Amino acid sequence: MQFIAAGIDRVALRDAGRIIAEYVFRPADPQIESPRPYLTLRTRAGVDVTAHRPADHVWHKGLSLALPVVGPHNFWGGPTYVHGQGYVQLANNGTQEHRGLRAEGHDDEPARITAALSWRSQAGDPVLAERRRITADVVDDQTWALSWESELRNSTDAPLAFGSPTSKGRENAGYAGIFWRGPESFRGGVITAPDGPAGDEARGRRVPWLSYAAPDRSAGVLMLNADAASAEEPWFARSEEYAGLSPAPFFHDETVLEPGGTLTLAAVLVIGGPDVHELAATAGAERVARVRPSALISV
């Protein structure tokens, strides 16, 4: 696997001659969608497993880091949840601005992207400085794995509270974090947890991983926390309204980051067949471990 240039706004991941992912680092999205870099993903056989700007939520972008509550700022896109008023469109949609990128990799080693970003308010003021690392590797003939790890530093002179609509008062809507949005063909698929099929009741659960299989069994994804042995953080998950998974560390409670302080978010996505969840408990996990993010990153 190797990341290669694919235009002035993106790099592509090439696997045995096939493009299975694109990392778009300069998106041309309107401000109301909180513009941010994102990945579109496919299986090794070429099946799409991500949606980009779906009609129901145009601010959903394949696999991306999206945060609806960073102090007063919305880096998720669309309206902001205001308790007692519902969703209100405010002038607070921020931007994750690309600052630089390095791509590397060889056939016998995981492929990597290291990137620098500046998170800016809608007015253009700096909010967060980010160092991001994305790593990809083959797992088996059908499956590959990708990790995403981001270190966020508070660039302001005041504390920033990271939260979600649930931390602001909306029940069971704790989305915030590294978020995977599946294509429309995945809607109504099967969400599996370590103890078996979980459905939308997986939302809010504290488990080390969740998987999602397409209804037609054409493909599946397995998503793991930064530490797959940990079950401390809840998840955001949907299958009935749309296909979506995300470790959601701010689901219930806000985390406050002091000026100059850093916060690390990380997850692994494994892309393969509908039974990809079996890798969480088999020898295949050793290959997945090649892209597992460290507890903290230094780039």
N, C-alpha and C positions, 0 to 999 in steps of 0.2 A: 504494500500500500504506500501511496505517496501523494502528498498535497502538491498540486501544480497550479500555476496561474491560469485563470479562466476569464480574464477581463480586468478592467480597471476597478471593478467593485467587488470581486469575489475570487476565491480559490476553490479548486475542486479536488476531491479525494478520488484517485484512480486506483482501481483494484483489478488487476489482470486485464487491463484494457477497457474496463467499464467504469463510468463515473457513478459512484454510489452515494456521494454527498457533495453539497456545495455550501461553503461558508461565505455568506454575503456580508461584507464588513462595511459597505457604504450603501445602505438601503435608500431608495427614493420614495419613502413613505411620508404622508402628510403628518404634521406636528400632532394632530389629535390622536394619532396611533402610537405616540411615544416611540419614535424611530430608534431602532437598535439592531445590531448585527444578529444574524440567526443562521441556523443550519437547516437545509432540506436534506432528507435521508431516504435511502432505498435499501432493500435487501441485496445480497450478493447476486440474486437472480434478477434484480431490476424492478422489484415491486415497490411503489411509493409507500412510505409509512409516515409521512408528514403532510400537513395542510399549510398553505400560505394564504393569508387574508381570506379565510372562509367567509361566506356571506353572513353567517350568524354572528361572528365576532371578527371583524376585519383586522383587529389589532393582534390576533393570534398569529404567530410567525414560526411555524415548524418547531424547532427546538431552540429556545432562547432563554435568557435570564430576564425575567420580568417581575417587577416589584410594584404593587399598587400603592403602597404606603411607605415613603421614605421621608419622614418629617411631613411637610405640607405637599410634597411632590408625588406625582403619579408617573412611574416608569413602567406601567403595565399597558396603558393605552385606553382610550375611550373615557367614559365618565368616571367620577370618583364617588364611592359610597359615602353618604353623609347621614349619620343616624337621625332618624325622624323625618328625613326628606327623601330617602332612597338614593338612586344614582343621579348625580348632578354633573353636568359638563362644566368644569372649571378651567381656568387658565393656568393649569398646573401640569400639563403633559410634558415631561422632560425628555431628553435625548441622550442616548449612549453614543458618544462621538468617538469614532475610530481615530487613534493617534499613531499607530504603528503595528507592524506584524512581521513575524518571522516564521516561515514554514520549513520543515525539514523531515527527513525520513529516508529509509532504505528498505529494500525488499525484505530483509530479514529482521528488521526492527520496527517497532511501532512508529507511525507517522505522527508528527506533532506540529501544532500551531502555538506560538506564544504571541500574545497581543497586549497592547496598552490601550486603554480607553479613558475618556473623561466623561463623566455623567454630569450633564448640565440641566439647569432648570429651564422652563419654557422661556424665561427672560435671558437665558444664556449664561447665568452665573454657575461657577463650578460647585458641585455638590459632593461627588465621589470621584476618587481616582482608582482605576481598576487595573490589576494585572491578571490576565486570563490565560489558561493553558488548556488546549483541547488535544486529546491523544486518541488515536485509532489503531486497531490491530485486528487481524484475522483470528477467529476462534476455531472454526472448522469449515468444512466445505460449504456449509449453508449459512454460517453465522459470523458476524463481526461485532466488535464492541467499541464504544466511544465513551471517553470520560470528559467531563467539563468541570473545571475548577477555577474559581474566581476569588481573588483577594481584593476586598473593597476597603478603601481608606477614606475616612471622613475629611473632606477638604474644606469644610466650613468652620466657623468659629463658635458653633453651638452644637449641643447634642442632637443626634438624629434618631428618631424612633422608627424602627422597621416593623411593619405590621401588615394586616390584611383586613378585608371587609368584616371578618368575624371579630378581630380584635377591636374593631370600631362599632360592633353591635349587631351585625347581620349574622343570623344563625347559619352555621354549617357552610360557610363560604370563605374558607381560610386560604384561598389561593395566593401564592407568593413564592417565587423561587425559580429554580431551573425547571421549565415547564415544557412538556411534550404535548403537542396537539396533533392527533391523528387525522387522516383524511375522512371525508364524508362516508366512504365505503366501510370505515371501521365502526361507525356508529352502531350501537347495539351489540358490540363484541363482548368477550368474556374477560373480566378482571379476576385474576387469581392472586391470592395471598399465600404465605407459607402454610396456612392450615386449610387451603382449598379455595374453591370458587367464592368470591366475595361480593361481586357486583358493586353497585354504587354505595353500598354500606361500608365499603373500604374507606370512604371519605372520612377523614378525621382519625382513622386508626393509627396506632403506633406499631409499625412492623418494619423489618429491615428491607423488604422489597415488595414490589407489586409487578405483575405482568399483565399484558393486554393482548388478546388474540382477536384477529379480524373475524367477523361472522362467517365469511367464506373460507376461513382457515388458509388464506393465501400467505399470511405473514403474522408475526407477533413481535412484541418488544418486551424486554425485561428491564425494569429500572430499579437501581439500588441506591441506597443512601451512600454518602461518602465513606462510611464505615459499615459494610454489609453485616457486621456482627451486632450493630446497634439497633435498638428498637425504641429509641428515646424520642424521636421526632414523628409528628403526625404526617399524614399524606393528604393531598388533594387528589381526588379521582372522580372521573365521570365516564359513563358509557351510554346512558339513555339519551341525554341531550346532545352529547358529542363525545368523541374519544379524547381523553386527556388524563395525564398522570404528572405528578410533581411532588417530591419531598417538600414539605411546607413547614419550615421551622418557625414561622410567625403565624401559624394557623390560629392559635388561641391567644397567645400572649405576645406583646411587643418586646423587642430587643433594642436597647438604647446604645448607640455608638457615640462615644465622646469625641470631641475634636482631635484629629490626628490618630484616632484609634482605628483598628482594622478588624474586619469580619470576613471569614472564609466560608463560601458556599461551594458544595461539590456533589456530583452525582455521576453514575455510570448508566449508560443506555446500551443494552445488548439487542441487536437486530437480527432476526432470523425467522424460523418457522413458528407455527402456532404453539408448539410445545417448548418454546425457548425458556420458559420458567424452570424447566428441569435442570438447566445449567447451574442454577443456584445451589444445587445439592449434589453435583456430579463432578467428575474429574475435569470437565470442561471449564469449571470455575478457575482452574489454574491459568488458562489462557486469558480469561477475563481479568485476572489479577494483574496482567502485564500493563493494563491501562488504568488500574485503580488509582485514584488520586491520593496523594499523601494528606496527612492531617492538616498541614499548612504548606503553602507553596512559597518559593522564593525564586523570582525570575528577574 
